[in-house]
Amino acid sequence: MEIFKNMHLFVEVAKASSFRRAADVLGIPNSTVSRRIAELESAVGLRLFNRSTRRVELTEGGRLYFENCKRIIQEAELAHRELTDFQTQPSGVIRASLPVDFSVIYLSPLLSEFSRRYPAIRFELDLTPKHADLAADSVDVAIRMGPSKDQTLIARPIARFESLLVASPQYLREHGIPQQPQDLLSHNCLCINDQPWLLNHRDGRSQTVDVSGSFVANNKSFLYQLALRGEGIVQSTQAWSKADLEANRLVQVMHNWSPPAVQAFALTTTRLVPAKVRLFLDFLVANLPQYLQQEV
C-alpha cells in the first residue's frame, strides 16, 4: 500500500513538473514529497527525476514508469468508483467515437432504446471514420470496424457482419454479370480506398483482385447510393442490403465469392470502465447481434 501511495505522489509530481506544486495539490509538506519520491526511487532502484533549481523533469526510466503508474492509478480510481456506481442508478455522460455509417444504420435504433431504459445517461457522440486517441480526446469508448492497430487498447467484439457484392439491375444489364473474381477487372468497382479486393470462395479459396472504378470515397453510404443509381459494384453487408435486395433495387453478384466478414469492436483504454460505460457495452453485446439477425 505504501508503494502505491508513493506511485500516486510520483504521478502528481510528474504532471506538475514540480515538487512544491504537487505538494500544494496533495495538501502535504514539500519535504514529505521529496522524502517519499526518494523512497520510491530507492525501491525501484532507478532515478526517476532530473532535479534543478527551476523544475524537475522525468528521466527516460521515469517517463516509462510514469505511463505505467498513471494507468494503474486510473484503474484503481475507477475500481473505487465502481463500488459507488453499483449502489446507484448509473448516470452521466458517455463520450463515444463512432464510425458514421455504422452509427446511422445500425446504432441509432439501439441508442434510442438504451436512452429510454437509462434516461440518466447522456451521450456525446463524435461520428468520424478516423481513429480517436481515447486518452488525449477524453473518449470513454470507440467503436471501430476490424481489429485495432493499437495493442494497448482493450478490444471487445460486439458484432459480426457478413459481406457480399451488389450492383443494380440496370448496371448489370448494361455491363454484364461477373462470374469470377477476374471478371471484376472490366467492371466499375466502387471502393473505400485504392487497395485490392480480397474475395473468399465458399470452398475456402481466396483471391485478390486489383479492382478500379470511377469513385473512391471514405464513406460507404455514399458509395452504396452510387450503386443504387447504377454506377457500379460495391461491397456491402447482408443486413444493410436486405431491403434493397428484396425490392430488386440491388442484385447480389458472384454468390460463391464474398469479401471477408467484418467484425465490430468496442475499444477502451482499460477493462475497468465506469458502470455507465460497462452497461452500454453489455447492452450492445446483448442486443446488436439480435438486431442484425432481424435485419438479415
C-alpha positions, 0 to 999 in steps of 0.5 A: 500500500505504501508503494502505491501511495508513493506511485500516486505522489510520483504521478502528481509530481510528474504532471506538475513538473514540480515538487512544491506544486504537487505538494500544494495539490496533495495538501502535504509538506514539500519535504514529505514529497521529496522524502517519499519520491526518494523512497520510491526511487530507492525501491525501484532502484532507478532515478526517476527525476532530473532535479534543478533549481527551476523544475524537475523533469522525468528521466527516460526510466521515469517517463516509462514508469510514469505511463505505467503508474498513471494507468494503474492509478486510473484503474484503481480510481475507477475500481473505487468508483465502481463500488459507488456506481453499483449502489446507484442508478448509473448516470452521466455522460458517455463520450463515444467515437463512432464510425458514421455509417455504422452509427446511422444504420445500425446504432441509432435504433439501439441508442434510442432504446438504451436512452429510454431504459437509462434516461440518466445517461447522456451521450456525446457522440463524435461520428468520424471514420478516423481513429480517436486517441481515447486518452488525449480526446477524453473518449470513454469508448470507440467503436471501430470496424476490424481489429485495432492497430493499437495493442494497448487498447482493450478490444471487445467484439460486439458484432459480426457482419457478413459481406457480399457484392451488389450492383443494380439491375440496370448496371448489370444489364448494361455491363454484364454479370461477373462470374469470377473474381477476374471478371471484376477487372472490366467492371466499375468497382466502387471502393473505400480506398485504392487497395485490392479486393480480397474475395473468399470462395465458399470452398475456402479459396481466396483471391485478390483482385486489383479492382478500379472504378470511377469513385473512391470515397471514405464513406460507404453510404455514399458509395452504396447510393452510387450503386443504387443509381447504377454506377457500379459494384460495391461491397456491402453487408447482408443486413444493410442490403436486405431491403434493397435486395428484396425490392430488386433495387440491388442484385447480389453478384458472384454468390460463391465469392464474398469479401471477408466478414467484418467484425465490430469492436468496442475499444477502451483504454482499460477493462475497468470502465465506469458502470455507465460505460460497462452497461452500454457495452453489455447492452450492445453485446446483448442486443446488436447481434439480435438486431442484425439477425432481424435485419438479415 
